[in-house]
Amino acid sequence: MNSEFTIAVHSLVYLAYVPERSASSEAIAENVCTNPARVRKVMGFLKRSGYVATREGSGGGYRLTAEPANVTLKDIYETIARGSLMPNWCSGDPDCECVVGSNMQEVMNGIFCGAEQRLEEYFEGLTIASVLSRIHRCDTC
């Protein structure tokens, strides 16, 4: 899982929380605890997918355009992080004479694909609104 997914979810939940569903990249970055450049990169993906819009100039920033109850974490995962469970490297070599070494990559690919499918099924039941609801139930709120 990459950190961009977490930044995306956090940013969308924050926008759903703040008045007028709008905030600057600096305000979002401060809340996420990262730098504004990382936020802008992630928000670019979200803008292209129609979840946010931008406003230039003084008082500009990002505005949540999607209904929080209709945006699932699966939607965000597909936009930002699909395929990120698969490691960049896998042990084994298909040309290896050993049955373990020659089949490990194929078997592990199947395992990671299955894990990603289950993760997406779980994320499908979670929305930006439901994450915000969980936050409101926290003891420290």
Secondary structure, DSSP 8 states (H G I E B T S, - for coil): --HHHHHHHHHHHHHHHSGGGEE-HHHHHHHHTS-HHHHHHHHHHHHHTTSEEEE-STT-EEEE-S-GGG-BHHHHHHHHTTTTTS-S--S--TT-SSHHHHHHHHHHHHHHHHHHHHHHHHHHT-BHHHHHHHHHTSTT-
